[in-house]
Amino acid sequence: MKIEELTKTNFKLFTHTGLVFIDFYADWCMPCNIMKPIYSKLSEEFNGKIKFTKVDVDKNQLLAQNLGIVSLPTFLLLKDGETIKQYYGIHSFDDFKNALSKDL
């Protein structure tokens, strides 16, 4: 499943309705790279229930700043455009699966 890359141009389009889980990452960030396969597996697990997207903070610094992203990786869960949960750092597949299941 393809995880959509968000920018300031398409951010509102993808986040204004429904549940959206966003991975704020950078290619040089080792914890971000550790989370990539877990995030991908989660996107398959919740396919059709939650939209999974990502934001490269190096390419989208202003967007990350405006959302208060100060550490990597940061994950935001949005519902109808509003942040309802934030997660920082490395988490297991099961931890995220359990947490996201509660928000469906």
Backbone as ProteinMPNN parsed JSONL, in Angstrom:
{"seq_chain_A": "MKIEELTKTNFKLFTHTGLVFIDFYADWCMPCNIMKPIYSKLSEEFNGKIKFTKVDVDKNQLLAQNLGIVSLPTFLLLKDGETIKQYYGIHSFDDFKNALSKDL", "coords_chain_A": {"N_chain_A": [[0.839, -1.182, 0.0], [0.552, 2.202, -0.852], [1.962, 4.919, 0.841], [0.956, 8.107, 1.254], [2.78, 11.045, 0.51], [2.877, 14.022, 2.243], [2.654, 17.568, 1.768], [2.88, 21.151, 2.243], [1.127, 21.993, 0.329], [-0.761, 19.918, -0.224], [-1.651, 19.146, 2.259], [-4.01, 19.945, 3.795], [-6.024, 18.951, 2.132], [-5.751, 16.15, 2.398], [-6.146, 15.779, 5.115], [-8.51, 16.847, 6.113], [-10.877, 15.397, 6.495], [-12.042, 12.481, 8.208], [-10.013, 9.847, 9.778], [-6.582, 10.327, 10.083], [-3.288, 9.305, 10.024], [-0.143, 10.493, 10.636], [3.24, 10.369, 9.79], [5.984, 12.042, 10.784], [9.105, 12.543, 9.598], [12.67, 12.107, 8.873], [15.134, 11.355, 6.441], [17.729, 10.944, 7.436], [17.367, 10.27, 10.049], [17.777, 7.887, 12.424], [15.972, 6.497, 14.307], [13.606, 7.027, 12.897], [13.965, 5.541, 10.584], [13.933, 3.007, 11.68], [11.276, 2.845, 12.358], [9.95, 2.784, 9.9], [9.254, 0.174, 8.589], [7.393, -0.754, 10.467], [5.433, 1.218, 10.464], [4.563, 0.957, 7.847], [3.478, -1.639, 7.922], [1.409, -1.173, 9.724], [-0.156, 0.506, 8.144], [-1.172, -1.291, 6.317], [-2.618, -2.959, 7.995], [-4.659, -1.272, 8.928], [-5.92, -0.48, 6.643], [-8.255, 1.295, 4.747], [-9.568, 2.154, 6.99], [-8.081, 4.033, 8.39], [-6.27, 6.756, 7.116], [-2.976, 6.671, 6.047], [-0.166, 8.681, 6.111], [2.79, 10.641, 5.313], [5.356, 12.986, 6.272], [8.141, 14.566, 5.136], [10.355, 16.173, 7.031], [12.581, 17.668, 6.381], [12.1, 18.592, 3.817], [9.794, 19.951, 4.217], [9.833, 22.034, 6.203], [8.524, 24.343, 7.253], [5.834, 23.523, 7.457], [6.111, 21.455, 9.358], [7.056, 22.981, 11.529], [4.837, 24.679, 11.972], [3.042, 22.837, 12.944], [4.143, 22.168, 15.312], [6.181, 20.275, 15.506], [8.928, 18.942, 17.017], [10.655, 16.905, 17.598], [11.956, 13.796, 16.291], [11.167, 10.427, 15.396], [7.893, 11.818, 14.971], [4.5, 11.21, 15.427], [1.294, 11.972, 14.375], [-2.124, 11.732, 15.067], [-4.939, 12.563, 13.405], [-8.284, 13.732, 13.417], [-10.78, 14.569, 11.328], [-9.243, 16.805, 10.574], [-8.234, 17.824, 12.965], [-5.817, 17.495, 15.526], [-5.76, 14.662, 17.517], [-4.222, 12.874, 18.914], [-0.77, 12.438, 19.857], [2.358, 10.966, 19.221], [5.657, 10.083, 20.132], [8.92, 9.112, 19.104], [10.162, 5.69, 19.129], [7.955, 2.976, 18.711], [6.317, -0.154, 19.268], [4.796, -2.397, 16.87], [2.522, -3.674, 17.953], [1.887, -1.965, 20.129], [1.153, 0.433, 18.796], [-0.932, -0.599, 17.213], [-2.841, -1.368, 19.138], [-3.355, 1.147, 20.331], [-4.32, 2.681, 18.143], [-6.573, 1.207, 17.443], [-8.38, 1.828, 19.416], [-9.29, 4.29, 18.677], [-10.927, 4.025, 16.511]], "CA_chain_A": [[0.0, 0.0, 0.0], [1.335, 3.432, -0.958], [1.74, 5.911, 1.881], [1.006, 9.406, 0.581], [3.691, 12.076, 1.028], [2.182, 15.289, 2.384], [3.378, 18.831, 1.713], [1.965, 22.235, 2.614], [0.158, 22.131, -0.749], [-1.844, 18.934, -0.17], [-1.897, 18.743, 3.647], [-5.426, 20.101, 4.184], [-6.823, 18.057, 1.3], [-5.708, 14.79, 2.916], [-6.4, 15.674, 6.551], [-9.709, 17.554, 6.561], [-11.946, 14.485, 6.908], [-11.671, 11.125, 8.603], [-8.827, 9.612, 10.599], [-5.332, 10.377, 9.328], [-2.105, 9.077, 10.862], [0.963, 11.121, 9.911], [4.611, 10.105, 10.231], [6.945, 13.115, 10.513], [10.376, 11.828, 9.557], [13.769, 12.579, 8.026], [15.904, 10.202, 5.967], [18.939, 10.787, 8.245], [16.942, 9.939, 11.419], [17.826, 6.432, 12.628], [14.694, 5.99, 14.831], [12.606, 7.105, 11.821], [14.203, 4.392, 9.704], [13.483, 1.825, 12.42], [9.813, 2.844, 12.356], [9.389, 2.648, 8.541], [8.517, -1.074, 8.326], [6.272, -0.853, 11.406], [4.413, 2.131, 9.952], [4.043, 0.333, 6.63], [2.638, -2.765, 8.342], [0.197, -0.575, 10.295], [-0.987, 1.019, 7.048], [-1.862, -2.45, 5.752], [-3.543, -3.443, 9.028], [-5.788, -0.35, 9.052], [-6.303, -0.046, 5.301], [-9.672, 1.574, 4.621], [-10.092, 2.695, 8.246], [-7.252, 5.194, 8.71], [-5.357, 7.138, 6.036], [-1.592, 6.777, 6.5], [0.586, 9.638, 5.324], [4.084, 10.977, 5.901], [5.887, 14.305, 5.966], [9.6, 14.702, 5.233], [10.521, 17.474, 7.668], [13.629, 18.429, 5.691], [11.486, 19.215, 2.639], [8.592, 20.67, 4.647], [10.177, 22.579, 7.521], [7.499, 25.271, 7.728], [4.678, 22.716, 7.845], [6.464, 20.804, 10.623], [7.096, 24.031, 12.556], [3.47, 25.126, 12.247], [2.358, 21.781, 13.697], [4.845, 21.985, 16.58], [7.033, 19.089, 15.484], [10.251, 19.304, 17.53], [11.512, 15.719, 17.673], [11.67, 12.782, 15.275], [9.927, 10.601, 14.648], [6.656, 12.229, 15.631], [3.31, 10.696, 14.75], [0.063, 12.658, 14.758], [-3.403, 11.162, 14.641], [-5.904, 13.629, 13.208], [-9.668, 13.37, 13.098], [-11.414, 15.709, 10.661], [-8.317, 17.93, 10.533], [-7.785, 18.225, 14.297], [-4.955, 16.518, 16.199], [-6.359, 14.055, 18.711], [-3.158, 12.16, 19.645], [0.605, 12.592, 19.395], [3.283, 9.943, 19.686], [7.046, 10.434, 19.846], [9.917, 8.053, 19.212], [9.958, 4.324, 18.624], [6.885, 2.185, 19.318], [6.144, -1.454, 18.623], [3.593, -2.583, 16.059], [1.393, -3.989, 18.829], [1.516, -0.764, 20.882], [0.41, 1.309, 17.898], [-2.172, -1.278, 16.809], [-3.782, -1.253, 20.256], [-3.719, 2.553, 20.506], [-5.14, 3.122, 17.013], [-7.841, 0.48, 17.471], [-9.27, 2.524, 20.351], [-9.787, 5.516, 18.059], [-11.792, 3.711, 15.347]], "C_chain_A": [[0.885, 1.247, 0.0], [0.956, 4.39, 0.165], [1.982, 7.28, 1.257], [1.948, 10.377, 1.295], [2.945, 13.409, 1.06], [3.147, 16.466, 2.319], [2.402, 19.923, 2.147], [0.856, 22.404, 1.575], [-1.023, 21.172, -0.603], [-2.24, 18.527, 1.247], [-3.38, 18.807, 4.018], [-6.341, 19.169, 3.402], [-6.887, 16.65, 1.905], [-6.147, 14.672, 4.368], [-7.734, 16.247, 7.006], [-10.867, 16.637, 6.953], [-11.383, 13.12, 7.275], [-10.466, 11.071, 9.522], [-7.597, 9.56, 9.711], [-4.186, 10.228, 10.313], [-0.89, 9.538, 10.067], [2.286, 10.809, 10.589], [5.482, 11.282, 9.812], [8.334, 12.521, 10.676], [11.431, 12.615, 8.786], [14.594, 11.352, 7.645], [17.131, 9.921, 6.829], [18.637, 10.318, 9.676], [16.877, 8.419, 11.602], [16.535, 5.874, 13.249], [13.576, 6.028, 13.782], [12.73, 5.901, 10.897], [13.787, 3.082, 10.369], [11.964, 1.7, 12.341], [9.204, 2.607, 10.98], [8.643, 1.341, 8.314], [7.316, -1.265, 9.256], [5.115, 0.003, 10.908], [3.755, 1.551, 8.697], [3.098, -0.817, 6.964], [1.327, -2.26, 8.958], [-0.735, -0.085, 9.202], [-1.764, -0.112, 6.377], [-2.943, -2.951, 6.714], [-4.821, -2.587, 9.078], [-6.253, 0.207, 7.708], [-7.815, 0.126, 5.215], [-10.303, 2.156, 5.875], [-9.388, 3.988, 8.639], [-6.382, 5.477, 7.492], [-3.96, 7.322, 6.631], [-0.82, 7.673, 5.546], [1.92, 9.906, 6.006], [4.497, 12.37, 5.446], [7.391, 14.275, 6.194], [9.868, 16.097, 5.783], [11.624, 18.307, 7.027], [13.062, 19.174, 4.487], [10.303, 20.116, 3.011], [8.775, 21.262, 6.043], [9.089, 23.485, 8.085], [6.241, 24.536, 8.194], [4.934, 22.052, 9.198], [6.485, 21.818, 11.772], [5.694, 24.457, 12.955], [2.677, 24.109, 13.058], [3.062, 21.451, 15.008], [5.717, 20.752, 16.647], [8.449, 19.495, 15.903], [11.189, 18.112, 17.68], [11.05, 14.697, 16.644], [11.945, 11.392, 15.813], [8.804, 11.092, 15.557], [5.508, 11.728, 14.768], [2.099, 11.455, 15.275], [-1.127, 11.876, 14.228], [-4.398, 12.311, 14.589], [-7.275, 13.046, 12.916], [-10.336, 14.632, 12.574], [-10.557, 16.97, 10.76], [-7.767, 18.389, 11.866], [-6.941, 17.117, 14.928], [-5.649, 15.993, 17.443], [-5.341, 13.27, 19.535], [-1.812, 12.467, 19.022], [1.445, 11.486, 20.013], [4.696, 10.352, 19.27], [7.926, 9.201, 19.965], [9.469, 6.713, 18.659], [8.867, 3.614, 19.426], [6.784, 0.86, 18.577], [4.864, -1.456, 17.792], [2.386, -2.791, 16.966], [0.938, -2.784, 19.643], [0.677, 0.17, 20.022], [-0.919, 0.684, 17.495], [-3.232, -1.136, 17.901], [-4.269, 0.185, 20.425], [-4.645, 3.02, 19.38], [-6.506, 2.443, 16.996], [-8.852, 1.18, 18.374], [-9.907, 3.759, 19.73], [-10.7, 5.275, 16.858], [-13.259, 3.887, 15.71]], "O_chain_A": [[1.849, 1.333, 0.761], [-0.224, 4.639, 0.41], [3.082, 7.572, 0.789], [1.916, 10.511, 2.518], [2.443, 13.872, 0.036], [4.296, 16.376, 2.752], [1.228, 19.645, 2.391], [-0.226, 22.897, 1.893], [-2.167, 21.566, -0.833], [-3.085, 17.648, 1.418], [-3.94, 17.823, 4.503], [-7.32, 18.656, 3.944], [-7.95, 16.03, 1.924], [-6.487, 13.577, 4.818], [-8.064, 16.143, 8.187], [-11.761, 17.069, 7.681], [-10.381, 12.671, 6.719], [-9.963, 12.096, 9.983], [-7.568, 8.841, 8.711], [-4.121, 10.938, 11.316], [-0.632, 9.047, 8.969], [2.432, 10.963, 11.801], [5.699, 11.501, 8.62], [8.698, 12.052, 11.754], [11.145, 13.626, 8.145], [14.734, 10.421, 8.438], [17.541, 8.766, 6.944], [19.559, 10.003, 10.429], [16.03, 7.75, 11.011], [16.036, 4.858, 12.766], [12.701, 5.163, 13.777], [11.729, 5.317, 10.48], [13.339, 2.155, 9.694], [11.427, 0.595, 12.268], [8.027, 2.255, 10.899], [7.491, 1.378, 7.882], [6.324, -1.879, 8.861], [3.962, -0.426, 10.926], [2.541, 1.648, 8.517], [2.037, -0.951, 6.353], [0.267, -2.848, 8.741], [-1.953, -0.232, 9.304], [-2.889, 0.091, 5.921], [-4.04, -3.319, 6.294], [-5.921, -3.111, 9.25], [-6.906, 1.249, 7.654], [-8.57, -0.781, 5.566], [-11.448, 2.607, 5.838], [-10.01, 4.918, 9.152], [-5.82, 4.556, 6.899], [-3.79, 8.049, 7.609], [-0.816, 7.458, 4.333], [2.157, 9.46, 7.129], [4.066, 12.867, 4.406], [7.86, 13.996, 7.297], [9.639, 17.093, 5.096], [11.601, 19.534, 7.123], [13.508, 20.279, 4.177], [9.869, 20.942, 2.209], [7.972, 21.02, 6.945], [8.767, 23.402, 9.27], [5.654, 24.894, 9.215], [4.076, 22.082, 10.08], [5.984, 21.537, 12.861], [5.395, 24.583, 14.142], [1.746, 24.474, 13.777], [2.631, 20.557, 15.736], [5.969, 20.231, 17.733], [9.094, 20.296, 15.226], [12.392, 18.293, 17.869], [9.907, 14.726, 16.187], [12.866, 11.205, 16.607], [8.783, 10.809, 16.755], [5.547, 11.813, 13.541], [1.907, 11.565, 16.486], [-1.131, 11.419, 13.085], [-4.668, 12.955, 15.603], [-7.409, 12.012, 12.26], [-10.446, 15.633, 13.281], [-11.071, 18.063, 10.998], [-6.908, 19.27, 11.899], [-7.306, 15.943, 14.871], [-6.07, 16.76, 18.309], [-5.563, 13.024, 20.72], [-1.712, 12.723, 17.822], [1.264, 11.121, 21.175], [4.899, 10.901, 18.186], [7.703, 8.348, 20.824], [8.546, 6.614, 17.851], [8.859, 3.65, 20.656], [7.127, 0.769, 17.398], [3.974, -0.628, 17.987], [1.346, -2.16, 16.774], [-0.262, -2.589, 19.834], [-0.376, 0.644, 20.449], [-1.933, 1.38, 17.442], [-4.387, -0.82, 17.613], [-5.459, 0.417, 20.637], [-5.648, 3.684, 19.642], [-7.492, 3.049, 16.576], [-10.055, 1.126, 18.117], [-10.945, 4.226, 20.199], [-11.192, 6.229, 16.254], [-14.133, 3.671, 14.87]]}, "name": "protein", "num_of_chains": 1, "seq": "MKIEELTKTNFKLFTHTGLVFIDFYADWCMPCNIMKPIYSKLSEEFNGKIKFTKVDVDKNQLLAQNLGIVSLPTFLLLKDGETIKQYYGIHSFDDFKNALSKDL"}
